[in-house]
Amino acid sequence: MKKYDIFLFDADNTLYDFDRASAHALKTLLTKYGYGYSSDLPQTFIKSTADLWQALEKGKISGEDLQSERFKRLFELLNVTHDPKEFNDEYIYEMGKSSFLIDGALEICRQITESSKRLYIITNGFLATGKTRAKFSVIETYKSGTFASEEIGHNKPAKAFFDHVLANIPQGEALIIGDSLSADIAGGNATGIDTCWFNPHGYTNNTGIIPTYEISNLTELQKFI
């Protein structure tokens, strides 16, 4: 079994439970402002913004525009009036503050670090979320650094994003771990970095984007340490 020196983790829905944190943030803020909340709203919100994240990957929308547009859509759905930027800033803080982890994330991050291997986060997520997570997340002490598209100026899966990462980490065998075939796996394949698709829900891959490995639980990464 091939062993790796460097583990490059996507953040949302790979290490961090984005869906759970988003639901928590929405419930907290919508209740705060008296707009009403229903249990199916978080999933509706995620589905209504999926095309925005795809556009971000393709460079067709900026992160700033995505943040505003997603809440413009939400407020239209709820038929309420609210400043999207103001709401977004509060939402991002709540997201980072909650920092719910995917099962096995803490365990595998600890094992990687204790084995003298390096762990980095590579993300299209927003810097503000990352800064808040840095204050509250228990896995922050295990990472060697974070590469965020906002700072790099390119989004995953752009080869320029991954070239920047490679230029700024030590030499060694690197493995990308992520839940997105179109962002994490495609980007790694284009750059010649081994990839591991994190697929806890058992989705069928009909994309033609082939990862080096596939896992359903993060603890399966133990064999690569």
Wavefront OBJ file of the C-alpha trace (Angstrom):
o trace
v 0.000 0.000 0.000
v 1.393 3.368 -1.008
v 2.190 5.730 1.847
v 1.919 9.517 1.775
v 3.821 12.319 3.474
v 1.309 15.116 2.875
v -2.480 15.028 3.116
v -4.416 17.795 1.371
v -7.961 17.894 2.718
v -10.932 19.723 1.326
v -12.754 21.478 4.176
v -16.533 21.472 3.704
v -18.211 18.060 3.798
v -14.820 16.384 4.004
v -13.452 17.450 7.387
v -16.247 19.794 8.395
v -19.942 18.941 8.261
v -21.035 21.867 6.092
v -24.656 20.730 5.830
v -25.108 20.445 9.584
v -23.376 23.759 10.252
v -25.451 25.475 7.570
v -28.690 24.149 9.077
v -27.609 25.332 12.517
v -26.678 28.797 11.244
v -29.908 29.196 9.287
v -32.061 28.112 12.221
v -30.210 30.440 14.593
v -30.500 33.514 12.376
v -33.969 32.986 10.939
v -35.289 32.463 14.462
v -33.413 35.546 15.648
v -35.097 37.720 13.017
v -38.487 36.054 13.328
v -38.607 34.874 9.710
v -39.705 31.354 10.516
v -37.867 28.069 10.110
v -38.807 24.610 8.876
v -36.786 21.408 8.948
v -36.752 21.124 5.138
v -35.388 24.655 4.615
v -31.650 23.815 4.950
v -31.827 21.228 2.157
v -33.864 23.596 0.000
v -31.212 26.261 0.575
v -28.380 23.904 -0.402
v -30.160 22.795 -3.573
v -30.984 26.376 -4.543
v -27.337 27.390 -4.334
v -25.691 24.345 -5.951
v -25.408 26.107 -9.304
v -23.645 29.044 -7.648
v -20.900 26.796 -6.280
v -20.526 25.180 -9.710
v -20.220 28.646 -11.256
v -17.543 29.503 -8.688
v -15.526 26.415 -9.669
v -15.708 27.533 -13.308
v -14.729 31.101 -12.497
v -18.077 32.471 -13.685
v -18.954 34.137 -10.385
v -16.892 35.684 -7.608
v -17.018 34.511 -4.032
v -18.389 37.888 -2.983
v -21.234 37.680 -5.487
v -22.007 34.107 -4.464
v -22.347 35.118 -0.830
v -24.889 37.823 -1.618
v -26.820 35.947 -4.302
v -27.467 32.896 -2.139
v -29.303 34.990 0.429
v -31.134 37.064 -2.152
v -32.604 33.747 -3.294
v -33.402 32.682 0.252
v -35.222 35.914 1.047
v -37.225 35.675 -2.168
v -38.234 32.162 -1.114
v -39.263 33.398 2.343
v -40.807 36.568 0.939
v -38.898 38.793 3.369
v -36.642 41.822 3.025
v -33.178 41.765 4.576
v -29.686 42.982 3.672
v -28.012 39.888 2.073
v -24.497 41.006 3.007
v -25.402 41.619 6.625
v -27.105 38.239 6.876
v -24.209 36.527 5.097
v -21.678 37.948 7.563
v -23.690 36.614 10.492
v -24.213 33.269 8.756
v -20.486 32.823 8.114
v -19.697 33.557 11.748
v -22.250 31.009 12.951
v -20.903 28.465 10.446
v -17.349 28.859 11.689
v -18.374 28.950 15.333
v -20.211 25.621 15.168
v -17.432 23.774 13.278
v -19.166 20.398 13.366
v -16.798 17.645 12.246
v -17.366 14.710 9.914
v -17.129 11.347 11.688
v -13.492 10.272 11.928
v -12.059 13.719 11.137
v -10.498 14.382 14.526
v -9.101 10.865 14.775
v -7.439 10.897 11.348
v -6.044 14.417 11.739
v -4.486 13.420 15.053
v -2.980 10.239 13.587
v -1.492 12.079 10.608
v 0.187 14.650 12.830
v 1.392 12.128 15.410
v 2.950 10.142 12.555
v 5.039 13.226 11.635
v 3.123 13.654 8.388
v 1.731 17.003 7.250
v -1.898 18.009 6.884
v -3.172 21.003 4.918
v -6.648 22.285 4.115
v -7.404 23.262 0.505
v -10.680 25.072 0.077
v -12.980 27.156 -2.092
v -14.653 28.204 1.138
v -14.442 31.713 2.492
v -11.632 33.172 4.586
v -14.045 34.591 7.142
v -15.335 31.106 7.909
v -11.812 29.785 8.249
v -10.792 32.572 10.628
v -13.728 31.812 12.894
v -13.055 28.076 12.760
v -9.481 28.795 13.820
v -10.866 30.068 17.136
v -13.272 27.212 17.790
v -12.260 24.041 15.903
v -10.369 21.287 17.715
v -8.569 20.148 14.553
v -6.878 23.495 13.877
v -3.878 22.498 15.992
v -3.178 19.532 13.699
v -2.932 21.337 10.390
v 0.244 22.774 8.885
v -1.628 25.419 6.903
v -4.602 26.377 4.766
v -4.797 27.202 1.063
v -7.919 29.216 0.248
v -9.027 30.175 -3.247
v -9.802 33.723 -2.062
v -6.122 34.244 -1.252
v -4.687 32.326 -4.202
v -6.893 34.018 -6.794
v -7.905 30.734 -8.440
v -10.627 28.274 -7.483
v -10.439 24.512 -7.415
v -10.276 22.701 -9.839
v -8.016 25.205 -11.662
v -4.540 23.798 -12.191
v -3.161 27.167 -11.067
v -4.701 26.576 -7.628
v -2.981 23.223 -7.205
v 0.281 24.439 -8.732
v 0.326 27.136 -6.056
v -0.255 24.524 -3.359
v 2.568 22.319 -4.632
v 4.928 25.293 -4.765
v 4.268 26.078 -1.118
v 4.440 22.704 0.614
v 7.451 20.492 1.334
v 8.464 17.873 -1.190
v 6.964 14.440 -0.668
v 4.172 12.149 -1.744
v 0.906 14.087 -1.540
v -2.683 12.884 -1.499
v -5.792 15.028 -2.058
v -8.906 14.026 -0.116
v -12.253 15.588 -1.018
v -15.937 14.961 -1.530
v -16.164 16.836 -4.841
v -15.243 14.999 -8.033
v -15.463 18.203 -10.068
v -13.320 20.336 -7.746
v -10.964 18.137 -5.711
v -10.525 15.042 -7.849
v -10.515 16.737 -11.253
v -8.061 19.353 -10.023
v -5.727 16.762 -8.570
v -5.871 14.633 -11.696
v -5.000 17.634 -13.870
v -1.995 18.406 -11.678
v -0.701 14.864 -11.339
v -1.473 14.498 -7.634
v -2.995 11.276 -6.305
v -6.608 11.714 -5.231
v -9.030 10.103 -2.818
v -12.762 10.624 -3.265
v -14.575 10.805 0.057
v -17.965 9.277 -0.735
v -19.798 8.521 2.530
v -23.215 8.368 0.864
v -22.218 5.792 -1.740
v -22.983 7.947 -4.763
v -22.425 6.463 -8.213
v -19.677 8.162 -10.185
v -20.984 8.816 -13.693
v -18.706 11.778 -14.391
v -15.720 10.155 -16.049
v -13.525 11.777 -13.371
v -11.617 8.861 -11.859
v -10.002 9.154 -8.411
v -6.952 7.142 -7.401
v -8.857 5.845 -4.387
v -12.357 5.985 -2.943
v -13.360 5.803 0.736
v -16.606 6.042 2.670
v -15.091 6.821 6.085
v -12.151 9.076 6.884
v -10.577 6.472 9.153
v -9.870 4.410 6.008
v -7.028 6.873 5.362
v -5.038 5.140 8.118
v -3.660 2.705 5.558
v -1.983 5.562 3.679
v -0.153 7.041 6.683
l 1 2 3 4 5 6 7 8 9 10 11 12 13 14 15 16 17 18 19 20 21 22 23 24 25 26 27 28 29 30 31 32 33 34 35 36 37 38 39 40 41 42 43 44 45 46 47 48 49 50 51 52 53 54 55 56 57 58 59 60 61 62 63 64 65 66 67 68 69 70 71 72 73 74 75 76 77 78 79 80 81 82 83 84 85 86 87 88 89 90 91 92 93 94 95 96 97 98 99 100 101 102 103 104 105 106 107 108 109 110 111 112 113 114 115 116 117 118 119 120 121 122 123 124 125 126 127 128 129 130 131 132 133 134 135 136 137 138 139 140 141 142 143 144 145 146 147 148 149 150 151 152 153 154 155 156 157 158 159 160 161 162 163 164 165 166 167 168 169 170 171 172 173 174 175 176 177 178 179 180 181 182 183 184 185 186 187 188 189 190 191 192 193 194 195 196 197 198 199 200 201 202 203 204 205 206 207 208 209 210 211 212 213 214 215 216 217 218 219 220 221 222 223 224 225
